[in-house]
Amino acid sequence: ESVRQIAKQSAVHVVLAGGYLQDSGFAPYPAHIAGMSEQQLVDELVSDATRHRWGAFGEIGTSLTMQPDERKVLRAIGQAHVRTGIPIFTHVPHEGCPTCALEQLEVFESQGVQPRSVCIGHLATIQIGQDPKMETHQRIAKRGAFVDFGPVGHQMARSNIPEAEKARRFKMLVDLGIEDQLLLTSDMGNPAHYQANWGHGYSSVLMQFVPKLRRAGVTETTIQKVLVDNPRRFLAFVPKVS
């Protein structure tokens, strides 16, 4: 109900998402997940998505080494997507994990998910030493999935990468020709980021990072595509009757 009221009072489109997130040592699953079967998870996800009018599954996370319950949840999310058409946002560990990103996409594809309905998350956390030519991002984009270049606009303790470096690497991705598959996210959620606590708040992408992209040489046409056209294309779906 709170989200509904925010949406009514704002000119911004609010898309509600749901699912289960785990990243070992950071965000564990609720205890009951271990006892649920894959099919029970699918049925629950489809029911919740329908009842609460979700516009996305997310963010769906895995640890640096994918755990059995995480694989079960990813498979269930994939099957729930096939039944509903709802797009999927993922969470890659903030330490940076190229193999995690590709493994997530492979699990979804194994369940019949079309890559265009998946956004692999937190790929700005992959550092130069882990992937100097950004081959992970290119492989994901070439398979048709979206590349979440985030978090941007504020610092995250587990991925303390300078914003200048992120802006340069974003420009590299544009120059590599995958701008049609790029999205920007803030991963806003830490109370230290709230404007009430003098953080950058929800405006971090627009007010903090986009000016840096302009300084790095990213054109207004590309910025419009990444901020408006790509999200619209990714989030648009025709609901299915499960």
Number of C-alpha atoms within 10 A of each C-alpha: 7 7 11 10 9 13 14 12 9 9 8 9 9 13 12 15 18 19 21 19 22 22 21 17 7 9 13 12 14 10 8 7 16 13 9 14 13 19 14 12 20 22 16 15 23 20 14 14 21 15 9 12 13 19 21 24 23 21 21 23 28 26 22 18 13 16 14 10 18 24 18 20 26 25 24 24 29 28 24 25 28 18 16 19 22 25 26 29 22 22 24 26 26 22 15 20 21 20 12 20 27 16 14 23 22 13 17 24 15 12 17 13 23 19 21 16 22 29 29 28 29 28 24 25 25 26 20 12 7 13 14 11 14 19 12 20 26 18 13 21 22 13 12 18 22 28 29 23 25 22 26 26 26 22 14 17 9 11 17 13 19 11 19 14 14 23 23 16 20 22 18 16 20 16 11 12 11 18 21 17 26 23 23 26 19 22 20 20 10 10 12 13 20 15 12 10 10 10 15 18 21 17 15 20 22 16 13 15 21 20 13 18 21 14 12 16 11 20 14 12 8 16 17 11 18 18 17 12 14 19 16 12 13 19 16 15 15 8 13 11 8 13
